[in-house]
Each structure stands twice: as structure tokens, then as C-alpha cells.
């Protein structure tokens, strides 16, 4: 939610408020009397779990806005009480035919057929029948195509390649780094495993009802030991009895990683203490003694790997499973990398505090290392600060790995390469089972389909298989092979039915990607309009040139910073402009990355509005509406006329007439005067960037501008002709897009005359 709020502001300059259980009372208290939440705050980010509750549901439905966007929509369509309430809430929202609903999801089909068709039934209840109708030519599927847009990563890459700034997504380079449970740490691991095995045998003989808790304790302890000495100590000192029922053992988020469409992010260490014995105290003392690079081979391997990544210029996020591990790793990395900025972020902090800790990392730092738990694998974008991911702890669900890597390898990443590393113990039976039986299977499916198919849910079987693997002795492995290998035959046999379900889910996903492929609008048909839009909006280079020029003219030139960034210093700006920027929370020095700074960013919009208002109303504007200069960019007198064209778009749809007003700015270029050559706006871009090569007397400048205006008055038909040509072009573009979408209707575009001349610029050749 914090990420969505920040994105709405940074990408679209929309001021959103986040409605949560902690902020609701404050936000509602600040509302003017008699004004509803959505009337006062046009954009609100709210948790579905907050508004689905009986206490808030009816109030939200009564004041819900006309447009609702649902992120992670797949979490609203599966079985389970919480998800069913989300689904029912959405059903009631879409019951209003005048309300717009946009549902977003990266995994619409998670292997659960019923959930997928529940999801699309929210678009139209009739779409639920598509579960048994797989023909791409089915009329009902053709109707769904009007509402269902499917875009894959490679589609985005193809689109981005056409943009003037875009480099698409980075290359994701994956590698694996292993360590051995050698020396004292290996002996400690064996001792813990033996302790778990003996404890299980003794309890099963005397307390058969506690066997499920024993298996939980075994997995919890071995997972924490594999994570870090700090997590091991935490698990060994946290008592299990009385804190967890036997029925909750299979779903406790402290041990497991959640379901495919509802991953948990509880990073607190699970309890594992079953008996307060002297032997247990010995294990705790040994774990404490082995803390640090000298006694912990996993930490030593991480440090060695990070040395190479940092040397190659990568900024790294290290993902850990538990809070204690994150703090432990961060502490030792600070000691080993004193020149690097090292920060840790865990679930101990609120979402707002996590965002602040991420943003507080010095953007100019040469080396950055963020150590985080999975509280950062969702919700906060990391692609602007980091270029590498290390899985210090393996997740037991492939979806979690994809989420971690996706925080860095995502749209907007400027590095051409993102490195992702899995770190695991090659003679650790739990790591071996997870990577060979679960993670590699998920990667194979992802390579075949192009997207990840989540692992089917079967907690009982997964738990049994993990326990079998956890209790395998390291001495049973083949130590002579370069890659220590275990025989997971029995554990894999337990998972065989789940593996079969996974393959079935893959086949269904393949079929659905074919049946539900986007065919209504073909990219090549609308690409010309998209390219025109990009040209009108301007590239990153255009934004950079404008901001640099504007700040320099306003006595606040940008200062170069590291990584091709710039520092914006608002304290030197005129007071009126500083106050307007302060309203946008831009009253402090700001580091600018022009690869990310876009036209709708508040800094760009406020600067543009200020200069435009000064040009139209000010006595001595910095941006002049009329000018004449000498330049070597032309060989004859050339005049640029900046025009504002307005068009009235009329259309009839379902016998209902509508009207829209369209507006655009174009530059008309006239080369010469006695035999003028009228050029299109495409020729103006370079001329607008030309540099003066000399000064002109004021009288001569005024005379040239008067001559240019008189010339235009002598050719009134040219502007009207241009306006009609632009109106016809707009109509052609509009009809082409509507035809591509099979959107039937009647359309007409008429120019609004006369044309407004908002700027005149005369370029004189310096050879005269």
C-alpha cells in the first residue's frame, strides 16, 4: 500500500492517502463536516482486508468511488474464509453497472481452475461458463476479449524497444554459491539433528499426541540453524509447548512460506524448545560461540561473494528468512565492509518505517548493501537503488524467490544486468531437498511457460517430505562427488501426487495462455498512435534539457552528482516558486535521476507552470513568447510559429451522442519570406534547440518580430488549412484505433477556428 501511494505521487503526481486500521480514525477526523472520504480525497489506497470486515464493509460500499482498482486480484478468488469475504465484497462493488473495476494480477491462474474462473466472473457472471469452453473462436471468449488484457514480460520488452528512452528489462543472471557444513559448524549441525531425532523417538514412545509438534520443532530448529547462529539461539530459547496447537503446525507462517497466492511474511523465529535440558543449553552455548565469520561458513561464503559483487559495481539486497538472521548478517557486514552503507529492514518496522529506511540509504553511496527479510519482497520497489539479489536463506516456495528478485529486476531498472544468487549448504539435507525437488522444478516450469506457475497447495505432503529430508544424516550422502548428493527417493515419493498436480497446472496454464491471449488489439495497429503520443510527451532527454535550462535561468543550476545524477537546490529559487514547490513537498535538496524523472513529476510540472504563467502575464518573463536571434543553424530567414490547435470530437455510440475537446500544440516552420517554404512540425525540434551566434539590437529584434506577424496575417488561409489537416489526421487515428478494437460508432472531428498563435521566433542566418 505504501508502494502504491508513493507510485501514484512519483509517476502521476496524484496525492493519495492510505486507509488502514491505524490511519482511518485520523483521516476521518480531518474530513470537513458533511464531506465524504472520497469527495475530499480523490485517490485513496485501502486494504481489502480492512474494508471487507463487517464493521467497515457497508460504509465503504455506501461511499465507494466510481472507479476501483484492485491490485493482486488473484487473492480475492480462492477458497478460504478471508478470500471469500474479499470476493463477496468485489461482487457487490461490480453490481453497480456504472462503476468501473480494474483488476490487476501477475498470476491470474495459480493452478486453481475454480479460482481463476471466479475471478473473471467478476467481469461478467457469464464468463464463468468458459471453464468448459476452450475454443478461441467461442463468441463468449470474444466478448471476454473486450475486458481481458494479457501482457507478458516479452510483450513489454518489445514495446519498450520502440520507445526513444527504453532499454527494456535487464538481463537476469542467476548463479548458485554453496558452502559446506565443515569443522565445528558441521559438528554443531549434526548434534542438533541428532538431538531432534532422539527427542522425536522419546516423545513418540510416551506422548503420541505430541508427534506433530515434534516434527514442527524439528523443522523449525533445523531451518533456523541453517539460517544463522542467531536464529538458532532464538529458536532454542523460545518454548514451543502451549504456544501452538497441533492443528496450527502445518500453516504457521513463522515456519512455512504461505500459499502461492497469499505468501506470509512473518519473519519471527519459530519456537523449537521442547525440553529445558542441560543438553539444550550446551547447543545454545555452542551456537553463540560459532557466531561470526570464523565459525560460520555460510556467513564467510556470503562475505566472499559480496566482495566480488561490490567490486563489479553491484548494489546488493540480501534476503534472509528471520529477523535475528538479518540483524546478525548486517552487523558482521558492517564490520567487514566499513566503507559501504549497510542497512537492515525487518518486519519489526511499520510499512512506512521500512520505506523510510530504504530511502534513507545514501543515493550517492558507492557501495550499498540492504539486508532484509521477506517483508521487503512485496510492496517497496528496490530497482532504483539495487542491482543484485542474494538469497541468503532459501524459501520453501518458488513464488517467494520470484518476488524477491522481482523487487530489483523490474520495469525502471537502469542497469543492463541484474545478478541473482542462491546461497545454500551443499551437504545440508533440507537445502538439498528444497533446491532439487522444489525450486529447480519451479524454474523448469517457468522456462517452459515464460511465467511462474505456483506450486499446488498440499501442506500435509510437503511437511512429511521436508521432515524425511531434514532427518537424513549427512553421512548418508555421497561425499566423493563434487556436488554432495542425497537420495531423496522416499521424500520425492511422498511429493509425487503434488508434482503431478504441478504438471497438470502447467498444462492448464499453457492452454489458458493460448485461449485467453490478447487478440482484439494488435500492437502493430496502434503503434503509430503510441509513437505520436511518446513524441508529444517528450523523451527523458527532453525533460532533462528543460529542467536544466529552467533551473539555470532561475538562478538555481543543477549540480552534478554521482551515477550521472544531479542535485536540485530549491533554496536559490524565487520565493513564489519555492512556496509552490513546498506545497508538493519539494522544499529540500533533491537528487534527480533523469532516467526516472518524467513529465508529470511535480518538479517538472511546477517549473513548467511557473514559466508559462510568467510568459503570459509577467513583465520580464524568462521564457519569451517572441524573440529574434542570429544563428548558424539556418541559411535563410526562418520563422517558427508556436500554435495552439483545438478540435471538437463528436461521436455516437449506442445511439447516444458525445462530445470531447482535444487540444494540441504544434510548431509551424516557414523558411524564407519572398518564396516561403512551409514546413511541418517535425522540422522544428532541432531548430528550437539552436544556439545564438551573436546579439541583435533591440530595434532590429522588434522589427523582425513585427515583420513575422505581418507575414502571418498576409497568409490567413495557411493556419486554417493546417487546422483542418490536423483534424483529419486526428479523425483517421481515432477511427483506426476504434476499428482495431471493433468498437462500432460514428465519429467526426472539426477544428475550432481561429488558430491561437502563442509564440513567434525568428532565426536569422549569421552570414548576412
N, C-alpha and C positions, 0 to 999 in steps of 0.2 A: 504493500500500500504506500509506503514511504517512497519507493522507487517510482510508482505511477504518479504520485503527486509531484515529485521532482522532475520527471519527464514532461509532464503537462506544462510545467513552467519553462523548462530549459528549451524544449523543442517547439512549443506552440504559444508560449507566453500566456498561458492560462493559469490563473491563480485559483488553485483548488484547495479545499480543506479536507482533512482526513477525519472521518467519523468513526470513532472506536468507543469501546465502553469507558475508556479513561478520558476521552476528549468530549464526549457527547454533551455532558452537563454544561461544560464551559462554553461550547459553541452555541447551544440553545439559549443559554443565559444572555449571551451577547446579541441575540437577534432583536431587532426593533419590534416593538409591540404590534401584534397583529400581522407580522410578516412571516411567511413560512420559510423553512430552511432552504428550499431550492429556489425560492424567489430572491433571497438575499445572497445566496452562494450559487451561481450558475453551474459550477463544476464541483462535485462532491465525490470523494473516494470513500467507499464504505465497505466494510467486511460483510460478506454474505452471512457468515456465522453470527454476526451481531444483529442483522435485521431479520434473520429467519426465526429468531426466538419469539415466543408468544407475546412477550412484553412489547416488542418493537415492531412486529410484522404488520399489524393493522395500521399503525401510524404511518409506516413507510408507504404502504400501498395507497393510503389516502393522499399523500403528498408527492408520490413518485413523479419524476420529471418525464417529459415526452420522449427522451432518448436515454436508454440504459445500455451500458457496455459491460459485459460480463467477461472478465479475464479468467483463465484456467477453467473454462466452461465444462470440461470433462468431469470435474469433481462434483458436478451437480446432477449427474445422471446415473450413478451406480447404486447398488443396494446399500443398505445401512440406514439407520435412523437419521443421522445428521445429513447425509446426502439426499435422503428422501424429502426432508424438510426444505432443502435448497431447491430441489426440483419442483416441489409444490409452489414455492414462492415464485419461481420463474413462470410456471403455468398461469398463475394469477396475474402476473405482470403482462404477459402476452395476450391475455383475454381481452385487453383493451386494444381494439383494432387500430386506434390512432397512435399507439405508442410504437416507437422504433426500438428494436432489440438487436444489438450486435454482440455475437458470441465469439470469443477468441480462444483458441487452444492449439498447442503444438502437438498434442496426442489425442485427437478426437476418437481414435479407435485403439483402445488399450487391450484388445483381446476379448473384451466383453461385448458380445453382439447385442444383447438386450440394452445395455447402457448406451451404446452408440446410436441405436435407433430411437431410444428415448430422447436423446439429445436432439436429433434432427426433427423429432416430432414437435419440438417447441416452435419450429419454424412454421409447421403446418401439421396438425394431427394426422392427416392422410399420409404423410411421409413415413410413418411407422410401418406401413404395409410394404415398403421397399425391401424389407428384410428377406422376403421371399420372391423378389422380382429383380433379377440381376442384369437384365438386358440394358445396354447403354442407350438403346433407342426407345425404351419404355416412355410413354408420354408423362408418367408421373416423375420419372427421373429427369426428363426435360424440364418439367416445372421446377424441380428442386434446383436445377442449374441457375435459376434466376436468383437464388438465395444462398447458394453454397459456393464458396471460393476456396480452392485448394492451391496453395503455393508451397513449393519445396525450396530447399536451400539453393539448388542449382538454378531454379527459376529466378531467384533474387540475384544470383551471380550474373546471369545473362542480362537482366535488366540493368544492374549496376554497371556492367561493362559499357553500356550505351551512354552513361551519364558523363558529363565533362570532368567531374571530380573523382568518380568512383574507381576504386580498385577492387571492389567486391569483398569477399571474405578472405581472411588469411589462410595459409596452409596450416593445417593442424598436424604437427609432427609428434607422433607418440613413441615413447620408449619405455623400457622397464629396467629398473635398477634393483638388484637383490642384495641381501646380506645373509650371513649365516649365524645361527644361534650358537656361537662358539664361546669357549672359555667359561668364565664364571656365569655369564648371562645364559648360556646354553644349559649349564647345570641347574640354574635357578628355574628355567622354563620346565625342565624335566621334573624338578622337585614339585613344582606347582601342579603339573599334570598328574604325577603320582599321588599327590595329596587329594586331588579331585576324584581320582579313580578309587582310592581306598575309602574316601568319605562316602562315595556313592554305594560301594559294596556294603559298608557298615550300616548305613541308613536303610537300605533296601531290606536288610535282614530283620530290622527291628521296627521300622516305620514305613510300611509300604505306601501309605497315603502321601508321604513326602517325596516320592521319587521324582515327580515333575519339578518340584523346587530344586532338587539336587541337580537335575540336568540344566535347569536355568542357571544355577550357581556355577556349574562347570563352564558353560559357555560365557557367562558374564566375566568370570575370573580370567579365563584364557584370552578373551577378547581384550580385556584391559591390560593384561600382561603383554600381549602382542602390541598394544598401543604405546605404552611407556611405563617406566617405573613409577611415575607419579600417579597414573591411572590405576596401576596395580595396587599401590598403597591405599588409594581411595576405596577401591572395591573390597580389599581385605579388611578394612576398618569400618565398613558400613554393614550393619547387621541386616540379614535377609528376613529371618523369621518375624512374622507379624506385620511386615510392610507390603506383602504381595500375596494375593490369593493364588491357589493352584490354577484357577481358570484364567487369570490375567497373564500367566507366564508366557503365553505364545504371542502376545500382542504388546508387551511392554516396550515403549519407544526408547527407553534407555538402553535396551539391548539390541532390538531389531530396528530396521530402517524403514518400516512402514510399507504401505501398499503402493502399487505402481502409480495410482492417481491421487495418492494422499500420503506423500512421504513425510515421516516425522522428522523433527529437528531438535528433539530433546537431547542435549549434549551432556547431561549429568551422568556421572558414572553409575552403573547399576550396582546394587548391593550384592555381595557374594560371601559374606561371613556367616557360616552356619554353626560354627563352634568356636568358643573363645579358649583356644588351647595354647599351650606353650609352643607347639609346632607352628601354629599360625603366627605367633609373634616372631618366630625366627624368620619366616618368609617375609614378613613386613620389614624387619631389620635388614634383610638381605637386599630387598628391592630398594630401600633407601640408600644402602651402601653403593649400589651399582649405578646410581643416578649420575649422569654426565657422560661426556664423550668417551672417556677411558673405559667405563664399564658397560656402556650401552652401544652395541654395534649398529643398531638401527639409526640412532642419532648421529653416530660417526659417519655412516654412509650418506645420510642427508647432507651433512656439512660438506662432505667432499663433492657431492653432486651440485650443491648450490654454488660452490666456488667456481665451477665451470660455467653455470648459467649466468652468474653475475659478471664473470669475465667476458662473456659473449654479449653483454649488454641487456640481458633479460631482467625484467622486474617480476618477482615471483609471489604467487599465493600458495601457501602450504595449507592443505586441508587436513584437519585432524577430526577424530570422532568425538573426543571428550574434552571438557573444559580443562581438566588437570593436565592433559597432554599438551593442549595449546599453550598454556602458560609455561609449562616446562620447556617446550621446544623454543618458544620466544625468548625465554630467559637465557638459554645457552647460545642461541643465535646472536643475541646482543653482545655476549662476551666474545664470540668468535669473529663477528663482523662489526667492529666498533664504528666504522665509517658509514655503515648502512643505516637507513631508517627502518626499524623493526617495530611492528605493532601487532597486538593480538586482539581479536574480536571474537566474543563468545556469546552464548545465549544468556549470560548474566546481564547483558545490557538490553535496554529497550530498543526497538527498531530505530528510533530517532537517534539514540546514542551510538548505535552501530554505524549509521550513516555519517555521523559527525566524526567518529574515529577514523573511518575510511578517508573522508575528505580532509582530515587534519594532516594526513601524510603529505609531506612537502612535495609539491608537484615538480619542484626543481631538483629534488634529490637525485643524485647519480645512481644510487642503489636503493631499491625498496623491497622489503620482504614483509608480507602480511601473513600472519599465522592465524587461521580461523577455523572454527567448527562449521558444521553444515548450516548454521544459522545464516551464513552468507551465501549458501549455494542457491538461494532464492531471494528475490526482492531488491537487491542492490547491484547495479551494473558496475563491473570492475574493468571493462575493456579500455578505459581511458588512462588507467594508472598501471595496469599489469599486462604482461605478455607471456607468462608461463604459469602452469599449474602443476603442483606436486601433490599426489595422493599419498600423504604420509600414512594414513590408515585406509585400508581397502573397505569400501562399502559392500554390504551384502546384497545390494540391489543395483543392477546396471544403470537404472534410471538416475540414481544419485550421482554416479560418475559423470554422466552426460550433463546433469545440471551444474555440477562443479565446473566442468570445462566450458560450459556454455556461458558462464559469467564473464569469461575472458575472451573466448572465441565467439564473438557475436558481432552483429552489424555495428559499425562505427569503430572497430579495431583498426588502428592505423599501421600496426606492424604487419609486414608481409608474412610473418611466420609466428605461430603460437606453439610453444612446446608443452607437452603434457607427459608427465612421468608417473608411473605406478611403482611404488616402493613396497617391497614385501620380503618376508623371510622365506628363502627358498627351501629351508628344511622345517618350516612351520606348517604342520598339517592343516590347520584351519585356513591359513593364507593359500596353501596349495589347492585345497578343495574349492575355495571361493573363486580363485582366478581361473582354474582349469575347467570347472564344472558350470560355473555361473557366468563370470564376466566374459570369458572367451566365447561362450555360446551367444551371449548378447551382442558382442562385436561382430560375430559371423552373420547374425541375422541383420544387423544394421548395415553391413556392407552389401548384403544381397538386396535389401529393400531400399536403402538410402535413408531410412529413418529408423529410430529405435522402436522395437516392439516390446513393451513392458513385460516382465516375467509374470506368468499367471500366479494368482494368489493361492497358496496351499501351505499355511503356516505349520500344520502338523508334520507334513512330509519334510519340509525344509528344516525344521527343528530336529527331527530324527536324523537326517543326513548330516547336519552340522555336528551333532553330538558324536556320531560314529567317527567323523573325521577328527574331531577335537581330541578324542581319546586314543588316536593312533600313536604308537610310540615312534619317536624319531629313529630309533634303532631298526625299525621295520623298513625304512626307506633304503633305496639303492644309493649308497653314499659314493659309489665309484663313478657314477655318471656325472658329466659336467653340470647338469641341472638335476639336483636331488629330486627324485620322483617317489610318489607314494602310490600304492594300489588302492584307488578309491572305488573299487568294484562294488563293494557292499553298499557304500553310501550312494553311488550313482544308481544302483538298482532301486533304492528307495525313491529316488527322484525320477525314475523312468516315466511314470504317468504324467508328472509335471512337464518333463521335457517334451512328451508327445503333445500336450496341450499347447506348449510354446510353438511347436511346429505348425499345429493347426491354426494358431493365431496369426502366424506369419502368412500362411496361405490365404486366410481370410483378408488380411491387410492388403496382400497383393491384389486380390480380386476387387476390393473396395477402391483401391487407388486407381484401378482401371475404370470401374463403373462410375466413380464419382469424380473423375478427372475433370478439370475445368475446360469446357469446350465452347461455352457460349461466347466469350470474348477472346479473340485470338490476339496475342501481343503484337504481332506484326501489323494488325489493322489499326490499332490505337497508338502505336509507337510514334507516328508523326506528330500527333497531338501532344503526347508526353514530351517529346523533344522541344516542341514550341513552348510548352509550359516551363521546362527547365531553362530555356533561353530567357523567358520573361522574368523568371525568378532570380536568375543570376547564379553564377558559379561561386565556389569558395574563393576563387581569385578576385571576383568582382566585389565580394563582401570585404575581403582584406584590403583591397585598394580604397574602397570607400571609407572604412573605419580609419585606416592610416591617414588618409588625406584630411578627413574631418577632424580628427584629434590634433593633427599638426596645425591646422588653421585655427583651432580653438585654443591654442597655446598649451596643449597637453599631449605632446608627441608620445607615441608608444615607445617603450624601452625594450630592446631585445633581451630575451631570457633563454634559458637552456632548452634543448629539444625543439628548436625552431618556434618557440612560444614567444609571447610578448606580454609586457606588464602595462596595464592600463591604470593611470593615476588620476582619479577624478578630482583631487583637491585643487588642481590648476584650472579647472573649467569655470566658465561664468556661473555666478550664483544661481541664476534661474534654472540653468541646465542641471546643476548639482542637485537642486531640490527635486527636480523631476526624476533624476536617476535614483535619489534616495527613496522615492516612493516605490521604486522597483527593487529595493534592497541592493542597490549598486553604489553605495556611498563609500566603499572601501576599495583599496587597490585590488585589482583583479588580474589573474593570469589568463591570457587569451590563447586558445588553440584554434587557429583559423580553419583547421580541417573539421572542426565541430561547430564553430560559430556560424549560425545560419541567419537568413534574412529576418526571420520572425523573432530572433533573440531580442530581449528588451533593450540591450545596449544599442543594437543596430537600429531598432525602430525609434527609440527616443532621439538618437542623433539625427536620423532622417527627418523626423517630425520637426525637430528644432530648426534645422537648416531650411526646411521647406517653409515653415512659418516665417522665418526671418527673411527669406527671399520674397515672399508675397507681401509681407507687412512691414518689415524693418526698413529703417532709413539707410543703414550701411550694412547690407547683408553680406555674409561670407560667400554664399552661393548666389551668384548674379543670374538674373533672368535674361540679361542681354550683355554681350561682350564682343569685342573685335580684337584680334591679335595677329601678329606676324609669325609664321611657322614654315619650316621646311617640309612639312607633311603634304603640302599641296603645291601645284604648279600654276593654277589659275584661281581666281577668287571663288571660294566655296562657302556656301551658307548652309548652316544646319538649323532647321526649324523644329522645335520640340512641340508636338501636338498632342492634345487630349481628344480621343475619339470616344463617343458614346453610341451604343447600339441598343435598340429595343428588340428583345427576343420574344416572339409570340408563339404559343403552341397550344394545340388542342389535344387532350388525352382523355379518353373515355367520355367524350362529348363535353368536357369541362375546359373552358379557356383559361390560360395562364399567361402572365407577362413577367418578364425579367429584364433588368437593366444591366448591360455589360459595358465595361469601361476599359480602355487600354491607352497606353502612351506609346507613340511611335515618333521616330525621328526622320524627317524628310530632308534629303540632301540635294542641293541644287549646285551644280558645277558650272560656273560661268554665268554671264548675265545677258550678253548680246545674243548668243545662241545657247540658251541654258540646256543643261542635261539634267533631267530629273532622275535621281537615283533612289533606290529602296532603302529601307531602314537597315538592311544587312550591311550596307557600306558605311554606316555611321559609327560602328563600335570603335574602330581604330582611330577615326578622326576625333572622336570625343576624348581620346587619351593623348592626343598630340601635345607636344611641349612648345611653348612660345620660344622664338629665337630672337626676339627683340621687343622693344617698347614702342607704343604709339602715343602721339599727343592726344589729349582728351578730345579736342575738337575733331580730329580725324576719326576717332572711335565713334563719336556721336554721329558724324556724317555717314559712316559706313552702316551703322545700325538703322538710321533713317532710310537710307537707300534700300536696305534689305527689306524693310517693312513696306516701302512703296512698291518694290518689285512684287511682293506677295499680293498686295492689293490689286495690282495690274493683272494678276492671273487667278481670279477667284474660282474659276472652274476646276483648277487643279486640286484644290483641297476637297471640294465636293466629290470629284471623281475618285480621289483616294479613299474617302469615307465610304463610298458605295462599294469599292473593290474590297475593302476590309470587311464590310458587312456580308458581302457574298462569300468571302473566304470563311468567315465565322459560320455561316449557314452550312457550307459544304462540310466543314469539320464536324459540326453538330450532327448533321444527318448521317455522316459516315459512322460516327460512334454509336448513334442510336440504332442504325441498321445492323451493326455488328452485334448489338445486344438484343436484336429482334424486338426492339421497343417501338411499337407501331404508334404513329401520331402524325399530326400536321404541324409544320414548323415554318416560321418566316422571321427574317431579320431585316430591320430598317435602320438606316443611320439617322442619328439625331444631329441636325444641322442648325447653325453653322458650327464649324470645327473651331475648337479653342486653341489659340496659339499661346503657349505658356513660356516659351523661351526662344531667343534668336541669337545665334553665334556665328560671327563672320570670321573666316580664316583667310588671311592674305598671304600670298607667296612671298618669301623673303628675297626673291630675285628681282622684284620690281623696284 
